[in-house]
Amino acid sequence: MRKFFLRLAVVVVALVLVFVGCSVVWTWQDDRKAQMTTDGPYEATVESLNTHPLPKWFADAKFGVMIHWGLYSVPGFAPKGTTFSKLLEMQYGHAMTHNPYAEDYANAMKDPGSPTARFHREHYGNAPYSDFTKQFDAGLAQWDADRWAAQFKAAGASYVVVTAKYADGYSLWPTQVRNPHAPDFHAQRDLMGELSTAVRKQGLKFGVYYSGGVDWTFQRKTVKTLGDYAYLHYGEDYRKYAVAQVRELIDRYKPDILWNDIAWPTGSKRLYALLADYYNTVPEGVVDDRWSTASFGRQLMSPKPMRWGFDQLMKGVFKLPGAADSINTQKPAPHSDFRTPEYADFDTIQDKFWQQDRGIGGSFGYNREETGEDYTASTELIAALAKGAANNGSLLLNVGPSGGAGEIVPEQSSRLSDIGAWLKINREALDGTRPWTRSSTTTTAGDQVVFTQKGKAVYAVVLGRPRGDIVLKDVALTGAVRRLGAGPVAMTTTADTVLKAAGDGTYAPAFRIG
């Protein structure tokens, strides 16, 4: 028996050494493919990239709109009633096919026992996912990029980010980069071009979302677990494809925001060459923090036995209190301009700028199952926006239009309208501000108050419906006071600050002090 385990240990060590050797060779070969195609101040090193300053326009802008729109918008279905975090805790083995994200329809329909698979059989029989291109294209006759742009402008957004390519692999522009596994799986109409023109005509910035870490046209296996999602192996065909597509997006549309998701399929040198080219092309552009590269660790985890071991470990870990929620915040990346907690935020002032990305409901893509009760209240979204600004962050709020016509359902439109109405009066308290010496306090009535600063002025936003005097606890402010959209307010200060008769029951009044 001892000889057996000794031989087994030798085999395991040999396999690991072979894998390490192959990984080293792959990394060396991958890094050799790194090349710069533009001239400029930025070089393909993390040190050079980290000299890129956060552009003032992005630090000033506190509200943006993200759009998840694609073939999945046609069926528009996902189960509702739970969160992805809860699924990791309670149904880990099928978390990726039972999740509430309608944009994951292409993967979820491949799991025969999933709610999505049952819905697909009932409504579409055995039709493949690619058949949705016909209905999507037909709906485009009613799609109007200018209408969207005007609506987002009215909502008070400063920028728009759209899913140029989601994990289903369908590209929303007539890409010239051929997908060897799904030729012509892209829009014939230049949807990205039309939208970028419409958005910029409204004076807004334009960004593209790209699913770099996952593309189910290159990886046909059903993704059921977190291990499947994070560690499935992608070959050189996908690495070349992703790099070429993102370069095409940069060249064609000069996006102000380059928003990658999940991870990135190449090694670090090819990534740094890409990002350096982006900054040299769009000096005032920004990139998010979801660019973790195909490191040795990720390569090591790609074989099925390793992913199985990872999943067994995670099943136990996610039973611990709060463990599943932690997945919503990315680990710091070697280079990024901002962090992207998902359906999560920070309640203290952060050194690095951040952007909360979240849906209005439980799904990013349109989900026909969601009703008004499933959508977050406008007051909660306004609070998230104000708290983000107070803690050196911003809010990227997602809408999921339905079908090719791109209708934004009334329940989502009403939230955009409410935010726009609030910002029309109170925008001064957010845009162009920076965190104050503290981010919040409470009133004696129990409402949270968040602070921002611009020059010598301090802004206080009361996240409630105060009436009469508003007493800000444990903070002494001085100077003239004006309620935004109203007029002067009398103030007295001792250990607390009292805004006299300043509340009239309106939600989230904002005050300029000093």
VENKAMO-V137573 format. One record per residue. RES is the residue in one small letter. PHI is phi in radians with two decimals (none if undefined). Layout:
res:RES phi:PHI
res:RES phi:PHI
This chain:
res:m phi:none
res:r phi:-1.10
res:k phi:-1.10
res:f phi:-1.08
res:f phi:-1.18
res:l phi:-1.14
res:r phi:-1.11
res:l phi:-1.08
res:a phi:-1.11
res:v phi:-1.10
res:v phi:-1.10
res:v phi:-1.08
res:v phi:-1.08
res:a phi:-1.08
res:l phi:-1.11
res:v phi:-1.09
res:l phi:-1.12
res:v phi:-1.09
res:f phi:-1.12
res:v phi:-1.07
res:g phi:-1.09
res:c phi:-1.11
res:s phi:-1.15
res:v phi:-1.09
res:v phi:-1.09
res:w phi:-1.05
res:t phi:-1.05
res:w phi:-1.10
res:q phi:-1.16
res:d phi:-1.11
res:d phi:-1.16
res:r phi:-1.11
res:k phi:-1.42
res:a phi:-1.17
res:q phi:-2.67
res:m phi:-1.60
res:t phi:-2.09
res:t phi:-2.26
res:d phi:-1.69
res:g phi:2.84
res:p phi:-1.28
res:y phi:-1.66
res:e phi:-1.94
res:a phi:-1.46
res:t phi:-2.37
res:v phi:-1.15
res:e phi:-1.11
res:s phi:-1.19
res:l phi:-1.06
res:n phi:-1.27
res:t phi:-1.46
res:h phi:-1.20
res:p phi:-1.36
res:l phi:-1.20
res:p phi:-1.05
res:k phi:-1.04
res:w phi:-1.05
res:f phi:-1.34
res:a phi:-1.14
res:d phi:-1.31
res:a phi:-1.46
res:k phi:-1.85
res:f phi:-2.46
res:g phi:-2.34
res:v phi:-2.01
res:m phi:-1.81
res:i phi:-2.18
res:h phi:-1.76
res:w phi:-2.57
res:g phi:3.12
res:l phi:-1.06
res:y phi:-1.11
res:s phi:-1.27
res:v phi:-1.29
res:p phi:-1.23
res:g phi:0.93
res:f phi:-2.42
res:a phi:-2.79
res:p phi:-1.15
res:k phi:-2.12
res:g phi:1.83
res:t phi:-2.58
res:t phi:-1.93
res:f phi:-1.06
res:s phi:-1.06
res:k phi:-1.17
res:l phi:-1.14
res:l phi:-1.06
res:e phi:-1.39
res:m phi:-1.85
res:q phi:-2.33
res:y phi:-0.97
res:g phi:-1.13
res:h phi:-2.32
res:a phi:-1.04
res:m phi:-1.42
res:t phi:-1.89
res:h phi:-1.98
res:n phi:-1.28
res:p phi:-1.47
res:y phi:-1.62
res:a phi:-1.13
res:e phi:-1.19
res:d phi:-1.61
res:y phi:-0.94
res:a phi:-1.06
res:n phi:-1.45
res:a phi:-1.09
res:m phi:-1.19
res:k phi:-1.48
res:d phi:-1.63
res:p phi:-0.96
res:g phi:-1.61
res:s phi:-1.39
res:p phi:-1.00
res:t phi:-1.16
res:a phi:-1.09
res:r phi:-1.12
res:f phi:-1.06
res:h phi:-1.14
res:r phi:-1.09
res:e phi:-1.20
res:h phi:-1.83
res:y phi:-2.28
res:g phi:1.06
res:n phi:-1.78
res:a phi:-1.08
res:p phi:-1.27
res:y phi:-1.00
res:s phi:-1.08
res:d phi:-1.12
res:f phi:-1.16
res:t phi:-1.04
res:k phi:-1.13
res:q phi:-1.23
res:f phi:-1.10
res:d phi:-1.08
res:a phi:-1.11
res:g phi:-1.21
res:l phi:-1.09
res:a phi:-1.08
res:q phi:-1.75
res:w phi:-1.36
res:d phi:-2.31
res:a phi:-1.08
res:d phi:-1.15
res:r phi:-1.13
res:w phi:-1.02
res:a phi:-1.03
res:a phi:-1.14
res:q phi:-1.16
res:f phi:-1.24
res:k phi:-1.10
res:a phi:-1.13
res:a phi:-1.32
res:g phi:1.58
res:a phi:-1.23
res:s phi:-1.75
res:y phi:-2.72
res:v phi:-2.30
res:v phi:-2.15
res:v phi:-2.16
res:t phi:-1.27
res:a phi:-1.11
res:k phi:-2.58
res:y phi:-1.61
res:a phi:-1.13
res:d phi:-1.23
res:g phi:1.57
res:y phi:-1.40
res:s phi:-1.68
res:l phi:-1.57
res:w phi:-2.62
res:p phi:-1.34
res:t phi:-1.07
res:q phi:-1.63
res:v phi:-1.55
res:r phi:-1.36
res:n phi:-1.52
res:p phi:-1.18
res:h phi:-1.75
res:a phi:-2.61
res:p phi:-1.01
res:d phi:1.10
res:f phi:-1.51
res:h phi:-2.80
res:a phi:-1.17
res:q phi:-1.45
res:r phi:-1.59
res:d phi:-1.44
res:l phi:-1.14
res:m phi:-1.16
res:g phi:-1.14
res:e phi:-1.12
res:l phi:-1.24
res:s phi:-1.08
res:t phi:-1.14
res:a phi:-1.14
res:v phi:-1.14
res:r phi:-1.20
res:k phi:-1.13
res:q phi:-1.47
res:g phi:1.47
res:l phi:-1.72
res:k phi:-1.46
res:f phi:-2.16
res:g phi:-2.25
res:v phi:-2.06
res:y phi:-1.72
res:y phi:-2.40
res:s phi:-1.46
res:g phi:-1.40
res:g phi:-1.47
res:v phi:-2.44
res:d phi:-2.60
res:w phi:-1.29
res:t phi:-1.35
res:f phi:-1.67
res:q phi:-2.36
res:r phi:-1.44
res:k phi:-1.18
res:t phi:-1.24
res:v phi:-1.65
res:k phi:-1.91
res:t phi:-2.06
res:l phi:-1.12
res:g phi:-1.10
res:d phi:-1.05
res:y phi:-1.16
res:a phi:-1.53
res:y phi:-2.21
res:l phi:-1.08
res:h phi:-1.42
res:y phi:-2.05
res:g phi:-1.59
res:e phi:-1.12
res:d phi:-1.06
res:y phi:-1.28
res:r phi:-1.04
res:k phi:-1.10
res:y phi:-1.10
res:a phi:-1.09
res:v phi:-1.05
res:a phi:-1.14
res:q phi:-1.18
res:v phi:-1.16
res:r phi:-1.07
res:e phi:-1.14
res:l phi:-1.07
res:i phi:-1.12
res:d phi:-1.14
res:r phi:-1.36
res:y phi:-2.00
res:k phi:0.79
res:p phi:-1.11
res:d phi:-1.30
res:i phi:-2.28
res:l phi:-1.94
res:w phi:-1.92
res:n phi:-1.50
res:d phi:-2.21
res:i phi:1.32
res:a phi:-3.02
res:w phi:-2.34
res:p phi:-1.40
res:t phi:-1.73
res:g phi:-1.31
res:s phi:-1.18
res:k phi:-1.15
res:r phi:-1.18
res:l phi:-1.13
res:y phi:-1.12
res:a phi:-1.13
res:l phi:-1.11
res:l phi:-1.20
res:a phi:-1.11
res:d phi:-1.07
res:y phi:-1.10
res:y phi:-1.11
res:n phi:-1.22
res:t phi:-1.53
res:v phi:-2.21
res:p phi:-0.99
res:e phi:-1.66
res:g phi:-1.42
res:v phi:-2.34
res:v phi:-2.19
res:d phi:-1.50
res:d phi:-1.88
res:r phi:-1.86
res:w phi:-2.10
res:s phi:-1.04
res:t phi:-1.58
res:a phi:-1.33
res:s phi:-1.28
res:f phi:-1.03
res:g phi:-1.06
res:r phi:-1.17
res:q phi:-1.12
res:l phi:-1.09
res:m phi:-1.51
res:s phi:-1.27
res:p phi:-1.07
res:k phi:-0.98
res:p phi:-1.05
res:m phi:-1.22
res:r phi:-1.16
res:w phi:-1.09
res:g phi:-1.10
res:f phi:-1.05
res:d phi:-1.13
res:q phi:-1.09
res:l phi:-1.15
res:m phi:-1.16
res:k phi:-0.97
res:g phi:-1.29
res:v phi:-1.06
res:f phi:-1.30
res:k phi:-1.39
res:l phi:-1.27
res:p phi:-1.00
res:g phi:1.40
res:a phi:-1.14
res:a phi:-1.16
res:d phi:-1.19
res:s phi:-1.15
res:i phi:-1.20
res:n phi:-1.33
res:t phi:-2.02
res:q phi:-1.21
res:k phi:-1.26
res:p phi:-0.97
res:a phi:-1.67
res:p phi:-0.97
res:h phi:-2.54
res:s phi:-2.92
res:d phi:-1.60
res:f phi:-2.75
res:r phi:-1.65
res:t phi:-2.38
res:p phi:-1.10
res:e phi:-1.88
res:y phi:0.88
res:a phi:-2.65
res:d phi:-2.56
res:f phi:-2.03
res:d phi:-1.85
res:t phi:-2.31
res:i phi:-1.18
res:q phi:-1.74
res:d phi:-1.19
res:k phi:-1.71
res:f phi:-1.07
res:w phi:-2.44
res:q phi:-2.46
res:q phi:-1.33
res:d phi:-1.91
res:r phi:-2.79
res:g phi:-1.53
res:i phi:-1.32
res:g phi:-1.90
res:g phi:-1.50
res:s phi:-2.02
res:f phi:-1.49
res:g phi:-1.27
res:y phi:-1.02
res:n phi:-2.20
res:r phi:-1.10
res:e phi:-1.30
res:e phi:-1.38
res:t phi:-2.04
res:g phi:-0.95
res:e phi:-1.20
res:d phi:-1.51
res:y phi:-1.63
res:t phi:-1.16
res:a phi:-1.12
res:s phi:-1.00
res:t phi:-1.08
res:e phi:-1.20
res:l phi:-1.23
res:i phi:-1.10
res:a phi:-1.11
res:a phi:-1.09
res:l phi:-1.12
res:a phi:-1.18
res:k phi:-1.15
res:g phi:-1.07
res:a phi:-1.05
res:a phi:-1.18
res:n phi:-1.94
res:n phi:1.21
res:g phi:-2.47
res:s phi:-2.63
res:l phi:-2.14
res:l phi:-1.93
res:l phi:-1.71
res:n phi:-1.57
res:v phi:-2.06
res:g phi:-2.09
res:p phi:-1.17
res:s phi:-1.67
res:g phi:0.95
res:g phi:-1.24
res:a phi:-1.20
res:g phi:1.22
res:e phi:-1.30
res:i phi:-1.62
res:v phi:-1.07
res:p phi:-0.95
res:e phi:-1.12
res:q phi:-1.44
res:s phi:-1.05
res:s phi:-1.14
res:r phi:-1.17
res:l phi:-1.07
res:s phi:-1.12
res:d phi:-1.14
res:i phi:-1.12
res:g phi:-1.07
res:a phi:-1.14
res:w phi:-1.19
res:l phi:-1.19
res:k phi:-1.02
res:i phi:-1.62
res:n phi:-1.97
res:r phi:-0.98
res:e phi:-0.98
res:a phi:-1.34
res:l phi:-2.11
res:d phi:-1.08
res:g phi:1.39
res:t phi:-1.57
res:r phi:-2.32
res:p phi:-1.04
res:w phi:-1.49
res:t phi:-1.18
res:r phi:-2.45
res:s phi:-1.68
res:s phi:-2.81
res:t phi:-2.64
res:t phi:-2.28
res:t phi:-1.61
res:t phi:-1.14
res:a phi:-1.48
res:g phi:1.73
res:d phi:-1.39
res:q phi:-1.33
res:v phi:-2.15
res:v phi:-1.99
res:f phi:-2.07
res:t phi:-2.36
res:q phi:-2.51
res:k phi:-2.50
res:g phi:1.11
res:k phi:-1.62
res:a phi:-1.55
res:v phi:-1.91
res:y phi:-1.96
res:a phi:-2.12
res:v phi:-1.99
res:v phi:-1.62
res:l phi:-1.53
res:g phi:-3.03
res:r phi:-2.10
res:p phi:-1.19
res:r phi:-2.28
res:g phi:1.26
res:d phi:-1.16
res:i phi:-2.03
res:v phi:-1.84
res:l phi:-1.54
res:k phi:-1.30
res:d phi:1.00
res:v phi:-2.50
res:a phi:-1.96
res:l phi:-1.92
res:t phi:-2.31
res:g phi:2.01
res:a phi:-1.22
res:v phi:-2.11
res:r phi:-2.38
res:r phi:-1.44
res:l phi:-1.08
res:g phi:1.43
res:a phi:-2.23
res:g phi:3.13
res:p phi:-1.06
res:v phi:-2.31
res:a phi:-1.34
res:m phi:-2.43
res:t phi:-2.15
res:t phi:-2.35
res:t phi:-2.22
res:a phi:-1.34
res:d phi:-1.94
res:t phi:-1.97
res:v phi:-1.97
res:l phi:-1.65
res:k phi:-1.30
res:a phi:0.83
res:a phi:-1.62
res:g phi:-1.80
res:d phi:-2.15
res:g phi:1.59
res:t phi:-1.26
res:y phi:-1.29
res:a phi:0.96
res:p phi:-1.16
res:a phi:-2.10
res:f phi:-2.23
res:r phi:-1.77
res:i phi:-2.14
res:g phi:1.75
